[in-house]
Amino acid sequence: MGYEDFVWFMLSEEDKTTVRSLQYWFTIIDLDENGTITPHEMDYFYEEQVHRLEYLNHEPILFVDLLCQMNDMIKPTPTEGHFNLKQLRTYLP
């Protein structure tokens, strides 16, 4: 990771309420770069968080429950569980 990449990472990590930050994290999570975040891509990153929570003796939320909550909140179309950047932008403050 170069200096410029590090700066964008730090800015995006520090303030997650900006469009630029959302675009940064969306790009990271969209592994196949098709413009849609799928349950498979989310689960890939979620598994790491489950390991961290278990290590800290916290009870993790099941991924299916998390995905259900996201579907209820965002109501993605045309496919449930598939989120694009435009749909996520509507939830920025």
VOGU-3710 file (C-alpha; in Angstrom, 3 decimals, decimal comma):
1> mgyedfvwfm> 0,000/0,000/0,000  1,445/3,299/-1,090  1,163/6,626/0,683  -1,815/7,843/-1,371  -3,704/4,569/-0,793  -2,947/4,817/2,915  -4,304/8,376/3,074  -7,568/7,356/1,341  -7,856/4,382/3,683  -7,408/6,560/6,773
11> lseedkttvr> -9,858/9,211/5,557  -12,453/6,567/4,671  -11,966/4,745/7,958  -12,200/7,892/10,054  -15,375/9,374/8,527  -17,723/6,791/7,041  -20,502/9,340/6,431  -19,154/10,765/3,173  -19,919/9,681/-0,378  -16,189/9,300/-1,006
21> slqywftiid> -15,854/6,940/1,960  -18,855/4,886/0,816  -17,329/4,598/-2,649  -13,997/3,494/-1,144  -15,517/0,742/1,003  -17,890/-0,337/-1,770  -14,902/-0,830/-4,075  -13,134/-2,904/-1,414  -16,118/-5,189/-0,793  -17,150/-5,580/-4,465
31> ldengtitph> -14,612/-8,347/-5,114  -15,671/-9,135/-8,687  -16,008/-5,415/-9,584  -19,463/-5,858/-11,126  -21,039/-2,885/-9,313  -23,065/-5,070/-6,956  -22,266/-6,381/-3,506  -23,601/-9,909/-3,172  -24,189/-12,030/-0,079  -21,124/-14,105/-1,021
41> emdyfyeeqv> -18,892/-11,011/-0,992  -20,334/-9,774/2,298  -19,939/-13,198/3,899  -16,273/-13,289/2,873  -15,558/-10,218/5,024  -18,094/-11,091/7,706  -16,316/-14,361/8,557  -13,259/-12,424/9,679  -15,396/-10,328/12,013  -16,996/-13,477/13,458
51> hrleylnhep> -13,543/-14,788/14,362  -12,676/-11,493/16,056  -15,922/-11,447/18,047  -15,476/-15,048/19,147  -11,907/-14,314/20,210  -13,218/-11,448/22,376  -15,931/-13,736/23,816  -18,757/-11,801/22,142  -21,702/-13,536/20,570  -21,809/-12,691/16,858
61> ilfvdllcqm> -25,018/-12,002/14,956  -25,775/-14,713/12,424  -25,000/-13,621/8,876  -28,482/-14,567/7,640  -29,996/-12,283/10,288  -27,697/-9,439/9,263  -28,562/-9,943/5,603  -32,272/-9,997/6,441  -31,933/-6,691/8,311  -30,123/-5,121/5,367
71> ndmikptpte> -32,794/-6,346/2,956  -35,532/-4,924/5,175  -33,788/-1,567/5,470  -32,554/-1,054/1,899  -35,151/-3,079/-0,045  -32,783/-3,812/-2,947  -34,210/-4,354/-6,412  -34,275/-6,356/-8,611  -32,551/-9,056/-6,506  -32,875/-9,340/-2,748
81> ghfnlkqlrt> -29,477/-9,430/-1,044  -27,671/-7,670/-3,905  -26,799/-4,045/-3,187  -25,464/-1,399/-5,548  -23,798/1,894/-4,709  -26,842/4,004/-5,603  -29,037/2,070/-3,161  -26,495/2,466/-0,355  -26,018/6,204/-0,995  -29,608/6,902/0,028
91> ylp> -28,645/6,007/3,624  -25,890/8,565/4,051  -26,730/11,426/6,428
//
